[in-house]
Amino acid sequence: MEEGPGWLPFLIVSLTAIILFTLRLTAPPNLLDQDQERPASYVLDVVKNGNWLCQRDLSGDITSKPPLYTWVCALLTLACGRINILCMYLPGALAAFGTAFLILAFGRKYFGVRDGLFGALACMLTTAGLKEFGLARTDGVFAFTVTAAALLAFRAWMLGRGWTWFWLMAAAATLTKGPLGLILAGSGLLAYLWERKSGHSAPLNGSHWLGVALFFSLTAGWFLLAYWQAGPPLIKKMIGRELVEHAVAGKHAPGSLFYQQPLYYLGRAAPWSLFAYYGLWRLAKRPAQDTDERRMERFLFCWFLVGLLIFSMAPQQRADHLWPIMPAAALIAGRELARLTQGVRAVAFYAALGVIVVVATSGFGFYYFGPRARDPLIHQTMALKKLAGEVETRGGRDFPLKHVDDAMAFQFYLDTLRPQISFEQAAELLRGSEPAFVAVNNLAKLEAARKVGDPPLYKLLPGAADFGKCPTQIIGNRAELMTAVRAGK
């Protein structure tokens, strides 16, 4: 069946990605939510302090993840001249687009144009997919690197060569979020055993020596350099807390919440998840007759279900953990949707897809600028952004503001990374003769640290209109923001 120009599916995917990223970038920010402040502090630690090997957050604690996402954001920050939401969102957005692009390319090659296009849209037009386009965390980049590594593994299996590219991308996944990336990317190769058991010859030919050498050179090389800089705390944090404790420790016993992840996928990938679950059953019962199609089906089956099993057995359950395996299920869903629409003419098919994209993105836009925009954390994030702008306007970009217990998001918008001081230290500064200004959330605790006879304090910002929304206040021992130089000291 004629499917129109070969470039049209890629144009549809590209335009959809641009719309989704624009929506997320222009929607009210939620930096205070979902632990996005810590990745921002790691980026600022690189830019401000030059800690490229091993970053620390505002409290001085070592980063919990390898640095690939941080490096990319830091390079964008250096290019922009200061940190901003674009620097934090763009890597994940490009990763989400890259994932969809790969699903389209491989789906079109091994199944058909419609299979790949439906699969790519199923990656993006979900609540999980949209979230990838605007989240200051490693998850989106991790999903892309796992997807790329997995598909490169399938390609090498089919060709009997090219494993070096798989190992290089697996190294990128490991440098994004740890060695689980290698396991997830390689899990689809269990289809080799399935093929052999069903009487089909499917040898895993090709050399791995160069790829393995490069993998360990990159991953272990970075870890050794980071250990040289940070010492034993690096092992305690990344190996002890992030790998071992997350694998076996938590509020619940491993496997006790095994049902949550399948339900998470059903909801986060809806409505495509319904077709994916049916497709998993169908391909197990009635595999394709064509060798390449059947192997791709079984590869996707193993990639998704092995990853789902791993995440279902974990004591800590989070829906975002599923992102690296959702592309496999999306392509399976695309396969089923292509079957259902195989009798639809190309013109009607693309017109219907256009309607789907418009309806889905309009619904996302309504939610992000409507109900979600009323979330208290978003109001606070926006108030902190406005407060930072006021501080820069009145005091200058390098105004020497001290921070007590305010959120990292405030320093993000100020483009600073200054260690917090205690309430007692803040009170001591404010009773001094030189101009001093602090950012504080718990004003009552600051008042309790003051002594009898201390000079009066001035509440300078925020203004009355934002006072109820903003969690932070700027307190000083002068009636206006000024430095010691401006005061004539």
N, C-alpha and C positions, 0 to 999 in steps of 0.2 A: 504493500500500500504506500502510495506517495505521501510523504510526511512533510513536504514543504522544504524550504532552503535549509541546508545543514547548519547554518549559523543561527537559525531562529531559536532553537532550544537554549543555546548558550546566552543569547540576548535576553530571553525571558528570565533565566536564572540570574543574570547580572542585574537587570533592572529590579527584580524582586529584592535582591540583596541590598541595592542602593536605597530602595524605599525603606526597608527594615532598619538599616543603619541610621538613616536620616531621622526616622521616627524615634529611635532610642537615644540618639545624640541630642535631639531637640526637646525631648520629654523632660519634665522636672527630675533633677538628679536625686539618687537615693544612696549617696556615698556612705551614710551612717548605717546602712543595712547590709546584711550578708557578709560581714567581715571584709569589706573592701578597703578599709582604711589601712590595714597592715600591708597589703601589697603596695599601696601608695607610699607608705613609709620606707619600704625596701627600695623603691625606685629613687626616692629622695636621698637615701643613704648612699646610693651609687653616685648620683649627680652632685650632691653637696660634699660628701666625704671621700669619694673615690673608692668605695668598697665594692669592687666588681666581683670579687671571688665569693665573699660571704657577707650577706647583709644583716643588719639588725633593725628592729623596729624602734619606736619612740622610747620604749622602756629599756632598750639595750638588749632585748632577747634576740637570739639568733633566729634567722629565717627558718621556716618549717619546710620549705620547698626548694628544689634546685632552681638555678637562676635564669633559665632561658627566657621566660616571660618577662622577668624583671629587666634583663638586658635589652630586650626589644623596646620596652616602654622607656627605659633610660635613654636609649638612642633617639627616640622620638622626642623626648623631653629636651635633650640637648639641641636637637634641630629646631624646636619651637622656641627655645630660650627660657622656658619655665614650664612647670608641670601643669597639666590641665586634663579635663575629662577626655578630650580627643586622644591624648597620649595613652590613657589607660584603657580606653574602649577599642581603639583601632586594631590592636593585635588580635583580640578576640573576634572582631567583626571580619577581618580578613581571613581568619581561620575558619569561621562559619561559612563564608563564601567559598573558600578553598575546599572545604569538605563537600559542599553541595556540588561544586564543579567536578570533583573526582567521582562522586556518585553518578553524575550525569555521564561523564566520559566512559567509565567502566560499564555502567548499565547499558549504554547505547552499544558498546562494542560486543558485549556477551549476551545481551537479551534483545534490545531494540530501543529505538528512539523514545518511544512513549514510556517504556519501563524506566529508563534513565531519567527522563524529565520528571515523571511522577515521583521518583525516588528523591531527586534533588529538592523538589518543592516540599516533599514530606520531611526533609531535613530542616527546612527553614520555617515553614508555615505552621508552627506549633508554639505553644507557650515556652517550651524548652529552647526551640530554635531561635525565637525572638530574643530570649534572654541572653543567648550567646553574643548577640550583636551589641550588647550594652552592659557588660559586667567586668568590673576591674578585678578579675581573678584569673588564675591559671587554667581553669576548666576548659574554656573554649579552645585555647592553643593545644592543650593536651588532647582534646577530642580530634583535632585536625591531624596532629602528628601520629596518633594511633591509627586513624583512618588511612593516612598515606602509607604508613608502614605495613598495615594489613594488606592493602591493595597491591603494594609492591611485592609482598610475599606471595600473593596469588599469581601475580605476573611472572615472578621467578619460577614458581612451580610449573606454570604452563610452558614457559620457554626452556626450562632446564638450565637457566643461567640468570645472572643479574642479582644475586643475593646481596652483593655489597650495598646496593641502594636500599634494600630492606634494612640492613644493619645500621646504616647511617641514619635513616629516619627513626629507627628504634632508639638510637642514641639521642636524637632530638626529643623523643617522647620521654625518655628517662631523665634528660636534663630539664624537662618541664615539670614533671611531677613524680619521678621515681621509677624504679624497676618494674612496677606493675604495667607500665606502658609496653614493655617487651612481651610480657605474658599475654596481654590482651591482643596485641598485634599479631602474635604468632598462634593464637588459639584456633583460628580458622583452618590452620594446616592439619588439624585433626581430621578434616575431611579426607585426607590421604588414607587414613585407616578405614574410613567408611567406604571409600571407593574400592580399596583392596578387598574388603570383606564381601562386597557385593559382586566381586568377580571382574572388576575393571582394573586394568593396569594403570597405575598413577605414580610412577617413580618420582622421588624428590632429587632430581639430578642437579649438579652444579656445585661449585666450591664455595665454602663459607669462610675460609681462612682469613682472607683480607678483610672481609666485613667484620668478623669477630674481633680481629686485631684493632680495627678502627673504632669499633664500639667501645672496647675497654680502654683504649687510649683516650677517647673523649670523655667518657663518663668517670672512669676511675682517675684519670688525669686531673679532671676538675676537682673531684672529691679530695684527692691528696693535697692539691694546692689550697683548697678551702680549709682543710685540717691544719695545714702549715700555718695558716693565718689565724684560725679560731681555736684550734686545739680540741681537747676532749669534749667540751660542750657541744661541738658539732655532732659528734657521734651520739651523745645523749639525746639531743633534740631530734635529729633526722632519722637515726636508726632506732633508738630506744622509744621515743615518744610517738613519732610519726608512723613508723613501720610496725614495730612489735606491738605497742600498746593499741594502736588502731586496729590491728589484726585480731587481737585476742581479748582486749579489755574494753569495757564500756558499761553503760547502764544495763545492758541486756547480754545474755549469753550468746555466743556465736550460733547463728542459725535459728534462734528463737523467734526472729521476726522475718523469716524467709519469705513470707507472703507480701511484704511491703514493696519490694522492688518491682515485682511484676505488676502490682497495682499502680505504682508510681509511673511506670512506663505507659500503662493504659491511659492514665490521665494526662501526663505531660506531653504525650505524642498524639493525643486525640486530634482528629478522628482517624488518622492514618493507622494508629495502633491496632484498630479492629481488623484492618486488612492484613497487617503484619502477622498478627497471631493466627489468622486463618491461613495465611501463606505458609507459615512454619509447618502447620499440620499438613497442608496439601503437598508440599514438596517432599515431606517425609513419606507420605503415602504414595504419591504419584510423581516420582522424579522425572525430569526432562530426559528425552531420548538422546538428544545431542550431547556429546561428551563435554564440550566446554561449558554449555549451559548447566548441565547437571553438576559439574564440579564447582562452578560459581555458586549455584544454589546451596550446595552442601557446605561450601566455605562460609557463606553468610550465616547459615544455620548454626554452625559451630562457633563462629565469632560471636554471635549474639548470645546464644544460650550458655556458653562457657562463662562469658563475662557476667551474664545475669546470675548465674550460680555463685560466682565469686562474690558479687556485691550482695546477694541475698543472704549469704552465710556470715557476712561481716557484722560485728556487734553494733557498729554505728551505721545508721541508715540515712542517706541523703539522696534526694532525687537527682541532683546534679551529677552524682557519681556515674549515672547511666549514659552520659553524653558520649563517651568513646565507643559505645556499642550501638547506639541508636542509629547511626548511618547504615549499619548492616540491616537492621529491621526496616528502615525506610526504603531501601532498595527492594526488599522482599515485598513490602506493601506496594511499591511501584509496579512490581511484576503482576500482582493481582489486579491492580487498577487498569493496567494495560490490557489484560485479558478481558475485563469488563467493557472496555471501550474499543475493542479491536474492530467493531463494525461501524464505528463513527468516522465520518469523513474528516480529512485533515482540517478543513476550514472550520467546521463545527467544533472539532476537538480543541483547536487553539482559541477559538472564541470562548468556549466554556472555561478553559484554563485562565483566560484573562479575567473572566467574571470571578472565578475562585480567588485569584490573587487580589483583586480589588476589594471583594467582600472581606477576605481575611485581614488584609492590611488596614481596612477601614475599622474593623472591629478592634484590632490591636490599638489603633490610634485613639478610638473612643475610650478604651480602658486606660491607656497610659496618660491621657490628658484629662480624663474624667475621674472615675472612682479612685484609681491609684494615686492620682495627684493630690488627693485629700488625706493621704496617710500622714500621721504626725511626724514620722521620721523624715519624710520628704520636706515637710514644712520646716523642720529644724535644719535640714541640709541647706535649703535655699536661704534661710535666715543667716546661717554661718557664712555662706558665700557673700551675701550682702554686707555682713559685718566686716569680713575681710576687705571688701572693696572700700568701705568707709575708713578703715584703719589706714590703708594705702593712700587714699585720697588726702586724709588729714595729716598723716605722719610720714608718708613716703614709703617706698617699697622696702627699704631696709630699716624700718622703724624697730628699735630694740625692745620689742614687747616680750615679756616673760610669761611663761605658761605654767599654770598650776594643775588643774584637773580638767581642762577643756579637751574636747575630742580632737583626734588627729585630723579630722576633716577640716577643721578651722585652719590648721597649719598647711594643709593641702592647698587651700584657696589662697593662703598667704605666700605659698611657695617657699616655706621654711621648714627646717627640721631641727628644732631647738629642744634640748632636754627639759623635761618638766622639773619644777622646783616644788618643795614642800610648802604647806600653808605657813609654817613658821618662817621659812626663808622669805616668802612673799611678804609677810608682815614686817620682817626686818628691813627689807628693801623700801617698803612704803613709809616707814618711819624715818628714813634717811633724809638728808638735806638735798640730794640730787633728785631730779625728776625720775619717777619710777612708775611703770604701768604694768599691770598683770591681767591676764585673761583667766577668769575663774568661773566655775559653774556653781560650786557650793559657797555662796557668799557668807552664809551663817558660820561655816567652819573657819573662814578667813577672819571674820569678826572675833571669833572665839580665841584666835591665836594672837590677837592684838593685846597690848598692855594699856594700863591706865595712863592717861596723859599723852597717848599717841596722837599725832596730828590728824585732822579730819581727812576722810577719803572722799573722792569724787567719782560718781558713777557716770562715765562719759558716753558709753555706747552699750547696747543699741538704743535707738530712739524709741519713743513710746509706742509707735505703730508696730514695731517688731519685738517688743519686749516679751510678750507672751509666747512667741514662737521660738525665740532664740534661747538656747540653753546656756549661752556664755555671755558674760558681761566683761567690759573693760573697765577696770578700776585703777585709779591713779592718785597720786598725792599732789597733782596739779589740776587746775580746772579745765585745761585743754591739753591735747596730745603735743608733747614737745620733748626734744632730747636735751641733754646737758649742754650741748653746743648752742642750741637755740635759746636756752635759758640764760646764757652768758656765763656758764660755769667754766 
